[in-house]
Amino acid sequence: MKKSLILVMTLVLSFALAACGQGNKTNNAGGGTNAGTTNSATGDTGAAGGGETSTSELSGSILAVGSSALQPLVDQASKKFMEKNPKVSIQVQGGGSGTGLTQVSGGQADIGNSDVFAEEKLDAAAAKELVDHQVAVVGMAAVVNPEVTVDSLTKDQLVQIFTGKVTNWKDVGGPDQKIQIVNRPSSSGTRATFEKYALGTKTEDLPGAIQEDSSGTVHKLVSETPGAIGYLALSYLDDKVKTLKYDGVEATEENVANGTYPVWAYEHMYTKGEPNEVAKAFLDYMVSDEVQNADVVELGYIPASKMQVKRDLDGNITK
């Protein structure tokens, strides 16, 4: 009886040792294999090493300041970017192109949004430190209160209005009504663009003119103020204001793209030196197909790739 019991125990022990050995072989064979990890910032998948799983998630904060003409696009794109990258915080503020360029140059902002080249607002040394990221093209147009019956103005008529030589709409084919100018401050890239390409001259701040540092406020005042005239980016145009033709040419995306309508500018997002990882990822997103083919078009901007003409710092246009 004892011999039978010993024999049974020996067999059980032998089977147990064999099973452990087989288990160790299985674990050793699979120990060096792990699933690839996904970088949530880029969507790229790579193999993890050392038998451990590692993930890299984009995180950090960005402050983008400047052009109110560019602000709607940057604001909308930033919200989508933050949804894709929940550990990234992006603040978008207006204040005008001059403010954006000054703050990014001084290190107070990560990105300076601007309707003009940095060289037009900063001294040569400061401008040279900035890196230009062009994300779209924006057209700009003169707008009036819907009750004003004028539909088109020539370059000369606009110059006379914005220099105070013409103060009544009857002098340019409109009603007998005082002209109320709604202007932007000198720091505004929208003002600089309008003066350079619509008027061909800089203007002084006239007594009685209303000055606002936000395109949104300009839109509101022109829509509500009798006899008002101002200028806005195409992205702000709607039926609450009347858009004027320029020398008989309509301010449309097609006319901007083919060079027929001359009042337009590149939309710049400047960084001081090369951007850091978070800012670079956002700037890359700004020029991605997702933004260029959707947000840019939806908000009334023009993808740079659709432009049939180019413009240099001096304003020269080439095909």
Secondary structure, 3 states (H helix, E strand, C coil): CHHHHHHHHHHHHHHHHHHHHHHHHHHHHHCCCCCCEECCCCCCEECCCCCCCCCCCCCEEEEEEECCCCHHHHHHHHHHHHHHCCCEEEEEEEECHHHHHHHHHHCCCCEEEECCCHHHCCCHHHHHCEEEEEEEEEEEEEEECCCCCCCEECHHHHHHHHCCCCCEHHHHCCCCCECEEEECCCCCHHHHHHHHHHHCCCCCCCCCCEECCCHHHHHHHHHHCCCEEEEEEHHHCCCCCEECEECCECCCHHHHHCCCCCCEEEEEEEEECCCCHHHHHHHHHHCCHHHHHHHHHHCCCECHHHCCCEECCCCCEEC
